[in-house]
Amino acid sequence: MSPSIKIAPSILSADFGRLAEEIASVSQAGADLIHVDVMDGHFVPNLTLGPAIVKAAKAATSVPLDVHLMISNAELYLGDYIEAGADILTIHAEAVNHLHGAVQQIQKLGAKACVVLNPATGLAALDYVLDELSMVLIMTVNPGFGGQRFIDACLPKIEALRETIVRRGLSIDIQVDGGVSLETIAKASSAGANVFVSGSALFKSENYQATIAELRQLATAASAASVRN
C-alpha cells in the first residue's frame, strides 16, 4: 500500500506582510502540513525565521507545523522551536554533532523527528537513526533559497530510501523540498516520495486550492503508476 500523499506549503515564499492570512489560506485550501524554513546565515547563506514566527504560525492554523532547521548546532535550539509550536522538527544530519541524541531529544520533548539530507549527503548518514524517525527529508536543491531548479540526480537516492523503508517494514514518510512544482512532482512521487514541499510554485499561483489539488492529483497518479509497474 502506497503512503498517503501530503502537500506542505513553504511559507518562505509567502507574503510576509500578510503571513497569518497566507497560512490560513493554504490551510483552508487543503495543505496537510505547513513547512517553516529556519535559516541562520551560517549553515546556509540566508537568514530567515525564529521561534517567534513559528509561534505566530501556530496561532494561524490547526494544520501541523513542519519546522525545518537549517542552522548550525541545531541541538541547542530544539526546545525553543518545539515550545513555539513545531509538531515535526527537521534537523540536518550535516548540522548536528550527535544525530541520534538529537533525534531522541526531539521525541522526548513531544515532537516527531525528521532528518534531512542535502543533495551531496548519502543515505549512510541515516544508518543509526532510521528506525527512530517519522520522516526523512531529501533536499532536491542545495538549501538556502527558494525558487531553485529541481536536481534530478537526487531521484535515485529517493528510490533507494523507499526500498530500504519497505524492506525493513518501516512506516516513514519521505519528503522532498526544492523545485517541487506541477512539472516535477510526478517524478519525485514515482521515485517514492510522498510529502512535497511547495513554495514559489504554490504561493505564486492564482488559486491555492486548485494548485494544491493538482499537485496532489499528479503525485497520486504517479505513485499509483509506479506501484503497478
MOMOPE-V244985 format. One record per helix or strand of 2 or more residues. SS is the DSSP state (helix for helix, strand for strand). FROM is the first residue (numbers start at 1). TO is the last residue. If there is no record, write none. Layout:
ss->{SS	SS}
from->{FROM	FROM}
to->{TO	TO}
//
This chain:
ss->{strand	helix	helix	strand	helix	strand	helix	helix	strand	helix	helix	strand	helix	helix	strand	helix	strand	helix	strand	helix	helix}
from->{6	11	16	33	51	65	74	78	88	93	99	112	123	130	135	152	173	185	195	200	208}
to->{10	13	28	40	60	70	76	84	92	95	108	117	126	132	139	167	177	191	198	203	228}
//
